[in-house]
Structures are given as structure tokens and as C-alpha cells.
Amino acid sequence: MTTTGFEKRIAAACPHLSRSKVQRLALKLAKRAERMQEEFDFYAALKVLGISSDPTALTAIKNMETAA
């Protein structure tokens, strides 16, 4: 996701924040997301977030049940 994408999501979720604060937060998130993609394996990151990359829904559910 781009910085602009993060800005739009933050502004929608927190309309009380000033535009400059939204921009600073979006820039931090974009940089952090970029570092995460560089430092960690993408599929390992998905696993940490609880998102399964299993080929079928049944396999995904079984893996989630055994991981918990």
C-alpha cells in the first residue's frame, strides 16, 4: 500500500486528526510496511498476522485449529 492509501485509511478512521498528523502517521506506516517486506519473508509475515496462505479453505481451517 502506498503512503496515500494509508493517508486515506487513517483519515477515514480518525476524522478528528489534522492533515499533517495523518500525513506523518501514513509516512511512518508506509516505511514500516516497506521494512517489514524487506526484513521478513512475506509468508512468515502473513502467518504472524494470522492470515493463512493455504491452497484450500479446509486446509487453512485445519492449520488455524492446530496453531491455536
C-alpha positions as a Markdown table, in Angstrom:
| # | Residue | x | y | z |
|---|---|---|---|---|
| 1 | Met | 0.0 | 0.0 | 0.0 |
| 2 | Thr | 1.2 | 3.5 | -0.7 |
| 3 | Thr | 1.5 | 6.4 | 1.6 |
| 4 | Thr | -1.6 | 8.0 | 0.0 |
| 5 | Gly | -3.5 | 4.8 | 0.7 |
| 6 | Phe | -2.5 | 4.8 | 4.3 |
| 7 | Glu | -3.5 | 8.5 | 4.5 |
| 8 | Lys | -7.0 | 7.8 | 3.2 |
| 9 | Arg | -7.5 | 4.9 | 5.6 |
| 10 | Ile | -6.2 | 6.9 | 8.6 |
| 11 | Ala | -8.3 | 10.0 | 7.7 |
| 12 | Ala | -11.4 | 7.8 | 7.3 |
| 13 | Ala | -10.8 | 6.0 | 10.6 |
| 14 | Cys | -9.8 | 9.2 | 12.6 |
| 15 | Pro | -11.5 | 12.3 | 11.2 |
| 16 | His | -10.6 | 14.4 | 14.2 |
| 17 | Leu | -6.8 | 14.2 | 13.3 |
| 18 | Ser | -5.2 | 17.1 | 11.5 |
| 19 | Arg | -4.0 | 16.6 | 7.9 |
| 20 | Ser | -0.3 | 17.0 | 8.9 |
| 21 | Lys | -0.7 | 14.4 | 11.7 |
| 22 | Val | -2.4 | 12.0 | 9.2 |
| 23 | Gln | 0.4 | 12.5 | 6.7 |
| 24 | Arg | 3.1 | 11.8 | 9.4 |
| 25 | Leu | 1.4 | 8.7 | 10.6 |
| 26 | Ala | 0.9 | 7.5 | 7.0 |
| 27 | Leu | 4.6 | 8.0 | 6.2 |
| 28 | Lys | 5.6 | 6.1 | 9.3 |
| 29 | Leu | 3.3 | 3.2 | 8.4 |
| 30 | Ala | 4.5 | 3.1 | 4.8 |
| 31 | Lys | 8.1 | 3.0 | 5.9 |
| 32 | Arg | 7.4 | 0.3 | 8.5 |
| 33 | Ala | 5.5 | -1.8 | 5.9 |
| 34 | Glu | 8.4 | -1.5 | 3.5 |
| 35 | Arg | 10.9 | -2.6 | 6.1 |
| 36 | Met | 8.7 | -5.5 | 7.0 |
| 37 | Gln | 8.7 | -6.6 | 3.4 |
| 38 | Glu | 12.5 | -6.4 | 3.2 |
| 39 | Glu | 13.3 | -7.9 | 6.6 |
| 40 | Phe | 10.9 | -10.8 | 6.8 |
| 41 | Asp | 9.6 | -13.4 | 4.4 |
| 42 | Phe | 6.2 | -12.3 | 3.2 |
| 43 | Tyr | 4.5 | -15.6 | 4.0 |
| 44 | Ala | 6.0 | -15.6 | 7.5 |
| 45 | Ala | 4.6 | -12.1 | 8.0 |
| 46 | Leu | 1.1 | -13.4 | 6.9 |
| 47 | Lys | 1.4 | -16.2 | 9.4 |
| 48 | Val | 2.3 | -13.7 | 12.2 |
| 49 | Leu | -0.8 | -11.7 | 11.3 |
| 50 | Gly | -2.9 | -14.9 | 11.4 |
| 51 | Ile | -3.5 | -14.9 | 7.7 |
| 52 | Ser | -3.1 | -18.3 | 6.1 |
| 53 | Ser | -1.7 | -18.8 | 2.6 |
| 54 | Asp | -3.1 | -22.4 | 2.4 |
| 55 | Pro | -4.3 | -23.5 | -1.0 |
| 56 | Thr | -7.8 | -24.6 | 0.2 |
| 57 | Ala | -10.1 | -23.3 | 2.8 |
| 58 | Leu | -10.3 | -26.6 | 4.5 |
| 59 | Thr | -6.5 | -26.8 | 5.0 |
| 60 | Ala | -6.5 | -23.2 | 6.2 |
| 61 | Ile | -9.1 | -24.0 | 8.9 |
| 62 | Lys | -7.2 | -27.2 | 10.0 |
| 63 | Asn | -4.0 | -25.2 | 10.3 |
| 64 | Met | -5.7 | -22.5 | 12.3 |
| 65 | Glu | -7.2 | -25.0 | 14.7 |
| 66 | Thr | -3.8 | -26.7 | 15.3 |
| 67 | Ala | -2.0 | -23.4 | 15.7 |
| 68 | Ala | -4.2 | -22.1 | 18.5 |
